[in-house]
Amino acid sequence: RSLVGSEMCIRADNIPFTVYITTNFIGKEGYIGNSELKVYSEDPLVTIGFHTQSHSKLRYENNMQKEIFLSRKELEKKVGKAILFFAYPYGKLYTIGLRSIFFTQKTDYKNAVGTIDTSLTCFSMFLGIICRVKLFIDLFSENIIQVRYWGMIHEDIA
């Protein structure tokens, strides 16, 4: 639901954005519902990404294949298209763990994002890390006043 303020600003400038979905949270209070998900999936500015089934700390996850890959099929059925983008829950390396990063690299996701404070280094490029972009918005004027990112790596940067 925190998307509302920033969504208005980025829509005003026709900026495409990704909404990452945790499948177990769909329809729960405070989270996106099926009708909202359908609207987003049909919007040309929106890309739907996957954020695991249960938002677990992947470092401690026993069934990583289900959390990162298999549960995505449920979301793909709901939106009627392939989900090719992934966001790590909590985003920090101490909750992600290298094991889940290496596992994600073996899937068909185009990219995976986290909140790892890093710049574009050999280490981040090796891990295939794309850091989330933080938008700082002036709520009175609804203008984006600052875009901050730590690093980006993507094979298809346009």
N, C-alpha and C positions, 0 to 999 in steps of 0.2 A: 504494500500500500504506500510505501514511501516514494514510489515512482511518480506520484501525481504531480508534485511541484516541478521536478526535473523534466518529466515527460512533456509538460506544457512548453517549457523553454526549448527543448531540442526539437519538438514538432514544429514550433514557430519558424525554425531555421531549416526544416526539412532534413534533419540529420538522422540517418538510420541508427537503430540501437538494438541491442539484444536483451531479451528477458529470459533469465535462467530459472528453470522450474524444478522444484523438488516434488516428485510425483506423490509421495505420501501426504503432502501438505495441500494438494489441490482441494478446494472446497472447504477447508477448515477456516475458522474465524480469523480474520486478519490476513488471509492469503488469497491468492487468485482463485477464482471459481472456474468451472467449466465454460460458462458463457463468456467470461472475460478472456479465457484462453482461446476460445474460438475466434473472438474479435481480433485479438492480437495475431493469431496465426494467419488471418486473411489480410492483414495490414501490410502493404508493400514496404513500409519503413521498419517493420519489426522482424527480427530473426528470433526464433525460439531456440534456446539452448537448454542443455540438461545440467542439473545440479544435484544429481544422485537421487536415489529412492528415498532415503531417510535422513539425509544431511548428517551422516555420521562422521566422526573423526577418522579419516581413511587410514591413518597410521595404525589404528587398532582394529581395522575392519578385517573380519575373517573371510567374508564372501565378497571380495573386491570385484569379481567379474559381474555379480548381480548388481552391486551398487553403482558401478561405473558404466557398465555396458548393457547387460541384459534388460534391466528395468527401463531403459530408454525406449524399448519397443512399445510399452504401454503409452508413453507420451507421443510417440510417432503415430500410433493409431488415433489418438485424440485430435491431433493437429492435421493428420492426413499428409504428412511429408516427412522426409528424413531429417533427423536432428544431427547436426555435424559439429556443434560447438559445445564445450564442456566448461563448467566452473567448479573448482574445488571448494567443498564446504570449508568454511572458516578461512581458507586461503593461505594461511601461514605455513611455512615449511614444517614446523614442529607438529602441526595437526595433519598435514598432508602425508608426509613421509616420502622418501625417495622411491619406495616400492610402488606406491600408487602412481607416481609420475612415470616410472618406467612402464607400468601396466598400461597407462593411458596412451603412451607413445605407440603401443602395439595395436591400438584400435584404429578405426577409420575416422575418428574425429579430425577435423581440419585444424583445430587449435584447442587449447585448454588455458584457462585464466586463473589467476590467484591474486592474492593481495601481498605477495612477497615484495618487500621493499628492495628492489634491485634495479640496476641499470642494465643496459644491453651489454652483457659481458660474455666471455667464452662460456662461463658456467651456466648462465641463463639460456644461452643459445643451445648448449648441449642438452639441457633439460626441456627445451621447447616451451619455455615459460612466456606467456603474454600477461602482463600485469593489467589489472583493471584500471580504467580511467576514472578519476574522481572529478566531478563537475562541481564547481563552487558557484552558486547562483544567488544573485541579488533578488531576494523575494519581493522587494517593492517594485522593481522595474522588470522582473522576470528575465533579466539578461544573464547570460553565462559570463561570469567575471573572471574565471580562471579555469583552465583545464590542466590537471596535474597527472602525470603518469611517471612510473619509475622505469619501465622498459617495455619493449614490444618486439616480438619476433613472430613472424607469420610468413609462410611460403607464398601466399597470394596477396601481399599488401598492395592495395590499389590506391 
